[in-house]
Structures are given as C-alpha cells and as structure tokens.
Amino acid sequence: MKSKSWVAAGLVLAWVGSGWAQPAGSTDPKKAAPKTVPTALEKKDDKKKKEEAPGKIEGMEIGRGEGFLGIQLVKGSFKLTAYNAKKKPVAADFTRVGLRWQPANQKGPERTMLLPGGGVGVFTSERIVKPPLRFRLFITLIKGDGDDAPVEHLTVEFQG
C-alpha cells in the first residue's frame, strides 16, 4: 500500500515538473509587469537627481577644507585640479603649486612648480616624472605673489 502512495506522489511530481501544473498566467516578469509612462513630476525629480549627483574626481582624491583636490599624472606630468564639496571643478583659491618628492632611485629630491592652465582650477607642470611612481608627495599651495604670500602644506602617499 505504501508503494502505491509513493508511486502516486511520483506521478504528481512528474506532472508538475513537466509543465502540467503550471498556473494560467505567465511567470515571465517582462511580460507580467505593465509598462508605465513617467509623469512630468517624475521627470523633474530625475533631472534634479542628475544635477545633484556628485561629480568624479580625476586622479588621487585629497580632502581639503570644504572641497577637494585631485592630483594625477597625465603623459608623465602632474595635473592638479580643485573641486568643491559636490566634487565639481571650481576656480582655485591659490595661484601656484609647488611639489616635492623623493624618487626611489635617486639620492636628492625632485621639485616642480604647477602653473594654471588647461581649464578652470587646473594646474599643470612641464616636468616629466620618471618611474617608479610611488612616493610621498609634498604639496605647497601658494596664495598670491611675493615672499609673504600665504601658503598651505599637504602631504600624500602618491601612487601613479
């Protein structure tokens, strides 16, 4: 008697597995979900989200007060960009940038000055940096001209 119940149960399972006991409606989520047209209010919300989305900092991110700096190597030369709190490029509040680092394969330190050029808040150098590109980078932000110009110092572990 027990063997008959197992056989009957096996037949039911076979029917379910072979598609006999499928529900009447479709289970495909693409076909089941009705398509909706976004309203004007939803479109405005999408535009606000796109406008408020934070930007992307190019290169290595350095936090600085209310904003950020991004430093990277482009074709072997340093490029530093100033960003606001929303990570959008802005005009820098400094006029020049001094960089100093100690290459692993040299005795003395290397130095270069970054000058404005290449866009809003962008400072670039003409000096080519030789590998290896892993060193401690000392950044000096100079605000104005002359010997009495205020400066700000930053130090980062650079990996290019």
C-alpha positions as CSV (number, residue, x, y, z in Angstrom):
1,M,0.0,0.0,0.0
2,K,2.8,2.4,0.8
3,S,4.4,1.8,-2.5
4,K,1.2,2.9,-4.3
5,S,1.2,6.2,-2.5
6,W,4.8,6.8,-3.4
7,V,4.0,6.0,-7.0
8,A,1.1,8.4,-7.0
9,A,3.2,11.1,-5.4
10,G,5.9,10.5,-8.0
11,L,3.4,10.9,-10.8
12,V,2.2,14.2,-9.4
13,L,5.7,15.4,-9.1
14,A,6.4,14.3,-12.7
15,W,3.3,16.2,-13.9
16,V,4.4,19.4,-12.0
17,G,7.9,19.2,-13.3
18,S,6.8,18.6,-16.9
19,G,4.7,21.7,-17.0
20,W,1.2,20.1,-16.5
21,A,0.6,22.0,-13.2
22,Q,1.6,25.5,-14.5
23,P,-0.6,28.4,-13.4
24,A,-2.8,30.0,-16.0
25,G,-0.9,33.4,-16.0
26,S,2.6,33.9,-17.4
27,T,5.5,33.9,-14.9
28,D,7.8,36.0,-17.2
29,P,8.5,39.3,-15.3
30,K,9.0,41.2,-18.5
31,K,5.6,40.2,-19.8
32,A,3.8,40.4,-16.5
33,A,4.7,43.9,-15.5
34,P,2.7,46.6,-17.2
35,K,4.6,49.5,-18.8
36,T,4.1,52.8,-17.2
37,V,4.8,56.3,-18.7
38,P,6.7,58.6,-16.3
39,T,4.8,61.7,-15.3
40,A,6.1,65.2,-15.6
41,L,6.8,65.3,-11.8
42,E,8.9,62.1,-12.0
43,K,10.9,63.6,-14.9
44,K,11.7,66.7,-12.9
45,D,12.8,64.6,-10.0
46,D,15.1,62.6,-12.3
47,K,16.6,65.9,-13.6
48,K,17.2,67.1,-10.1
49,K,18.9,63.8,-9.2
50,K,21.2,64.1,-12.2
51,E,22.1,67.7,-11.4
52,E,22.7,67.0,-7.7
53,A,24.7,63.8,-8.3
54,P,28.3,64.3,-7.1
55,G,31.0,64.6,-9.7
56,K,34.0,62.4,-10.1
57,I,37.5,63.5,-9.0
58,E,40.2,62.7,-11.6
59,G,43.2,61.1,-10.1
60,M,44.0,60.8,-6.4
61,E,41.5,62.4,-4.1
62,I,42.8,64.8,-1.5
63,G,40.4,66.3,1.1
64,R,40.9,70.0,1.7
65,G,38.6,72.1,3.9
66,E,35.2,72.4,2.2
67,G,36.4,70.9,-1.1
68,F,38.9,68.5,-2.7
69,L,41.9,68.4,-4.8
70,G,42.6,65.8,-7.4
71,I,46.2,65.0,-8.5
72,Q,47.2,62.7,-11.3
73,L,49.9,62.1,-13.9
74,V,48.9,62.9,-17.5
75,K,51.5,61.9,-20.1
76,G,54.2,61.9,-17.3
77,S,53.4,65.4,-16.0
78,F,51.5,66.3,-12.8
79,K,48.0,67.8,-13.1
80,L,46.2,69.2,-10.1
81,T,42.5,70.2,-10.1
82,A,40.5,72.0,-7.5
83,Y,36.9,70.7,-6.7
84,N,34.1,71.9,-4.5
85,A,32.2,69.9,-1.9
86,K,30.0,68.4,-4.6
87,K,33.2,67.2,-6.5
88,K,32.7,69.7,-9.3
89,P,35.7,71.6,-10.8
90,V,35.9,75.1,-9.4
91,A,38.3,78.1,-9.7
92,A,41.2,77.6,-7.2
93,D,41.8,79.9,-4.3
94,F,45.6,79.6,-4.8
95,T,47.8,80.9,-7.6
96,R,50.7,78.4,-7.7
97,V,51.5,75.0,-6.5
98,G,54.9,73.6,-5.5
99,L,55.6,69.8,-5.5
100,R,58.5,67.9,-3.9
101,W,59.1,64.2,-3.8
102,Q,61.9,61.7,-3.2
103,P,62.3,59.2,-6.1
104,A,63.2,55.7,-5.0
105,N,66.1,55.5,-7.5
106,Q,67.7,58.9,-6.7
107,K,69.6,60.5,-3.8
108,G,68.2,64.0,-4.0
109,P,64.6,65.2,-4.1
110,E,62.8,66.3,-7.2
111,R,60.8,69.6,-7.4
112,T,58.5,71.3,-9.8
113,M,56.0,74.2,-9.9
114,L,52.5,73.8,-11.3
115,L,51.0,76.8,-13.1
116,P,47.4,77.5,-14.1
117,G,46.5,76.0,-17.4
118,G,44.2,73.5,-19.0
119,G,40.8,74.6,-17.6
120,V,39.1,76.0,-14.5
121,G,41.0,75.2,-11.4
122,V,43.6,73.1,-13.2
123,F,47.3,73.4,-12.6
124,T,49.9,71.5,-14.7
125,S,53.7,71.0,-14.8
126,E,56.1,70.7,-17.6
127,R,58.4,68.3,-15.8
128,I,58.2,64.6,-16.7
129,V,58.1,62.3,-13.7
130,K,60.1,59.1,-14.1
131,P,59.1,55.7,-12.6
132,P,58.8,54.2,-10.0
133,L,55.7,56.3,-9.3
134,R,55.2,55.5,-5.7
135,F,56.5,58.2,-3.3
136,R,55.5,60.7,-0.6
137,L,54.4,63.9,-2.3
138,F,54.7,67.2,-0.5
139,I,52.3,69.8,-1.9
140,T,52.6,73.6,-1.2
141,L,49.7,75.7,-2.3
142,I,50.7,79.4,-2.7
143,K,48.0,82.1,-2.4
144,G,49.3,85.2,-4.2
145,D,52.7,86.6,-5.2
146,G,55.8,87.6,-3.3
147,D,57.7,86.2,-0.4
148,D,55.0,87.0,2.2
149,A,52.2,85.1,0.3
150,P,50.2,82.7,2.5
151,V,50.9,79.0,1.9
152,E,49.2,75.8,2.7
153,H,51.1,72.4,3.0
154,L,49.7,69.0,2.2
155,T,51.4,65.6,2.2
156,V,50.1,62.5,0.4
157,E,51.3,59.0,-0.4
158,F,51.2,59.2,-4.2
159,Q,50.8,56.1,-6.4
160,G,50.7,56.8,-10.1
